Amino acid sequence: MDFSGVISSVLNIIAQAQDGGGALNWLADKYEAGGFFMHPILGCLVVGLAFCFERLWTLTRSKTNTKKFIVQVKKALEEGGVEQAKELCANTRGPVASVFHAGLLRANEGLEAAEKAIIAYGGIEMGFLERGLIWISLFISLAPMLGFTGTVQGMINAFDAIKEAAQISPAIVADGIAVALLTTLFGLVVAMLLQVFYNYLVSRIDSLVGDMEEASIELIDALYELQGGKK
């Protein structure tokens, strides 16, 4: 993904918004008034949202009807044994099916080997589900830090203006204080927005992991029953 191109496009939209009116024009004016540190804050928002939408798309594709799938796997084990169940898992999308497939591949080596494979591959699948969250967390922390840095810059500008004018008046320090407040505001808003997405994604991942753990127990039980039936 060309993040620099995306950020450039957003900046072009903001520049074009100045010709319009309303809220978008107000945001464009405030963005320009915020100074240099508004650019990296905007970058945190754009890149952070890109990771959020990528994770959201991945998690949506990973969601399956776990209860229905477990019933199908048990039926396949009863009718065609492990081989038919493996084929069903290989043709089904989602982390639960992948974990089942890993366990069934080791089913012929014994139930203990199958259980270890399920545990090991469950950890791998969990890593795949959580991939990218660390970057969202980074931008949640980075955006307000950049805002506070912009605040410091704005206050420095205000004091420089006072020094040059050799007097204190609202008009002299207004620009510097505006930079200070705007960068803090935008940094906090970006962090809050990304935090909402982050918490939602974590809740979705927790739900999927819970489904995997519950389904894995049922698979082991089904394999025990299958082995007991053969005896």
HELIX and SHEET records of a PDB file:
HELIX    1   1 PHE A    3  ALA A   17  1                                  15    
HELIX    2   2 GLY A   22  ALA A   33  1                                  12    
HELIX    3   3 MET A   38  SER A   62  1                                  25    
HELIX    4   4 THR A   66  ALA A   90  1                                  25    
HELIX    5   5 PRO A   95  LEU A  105  1                                  11    
HELIX    6   6 ALA A  107  GLU A  109  5                                   3    
HELIX    7   7 LEU A  111  GLU A  130  1                                  20    
HELIX    8   8 LEU A  133  ALA A  165  1                                  33    
HELIX    9   9 PRO A  170  LYS A  230  1                                  61    
END                                                                             
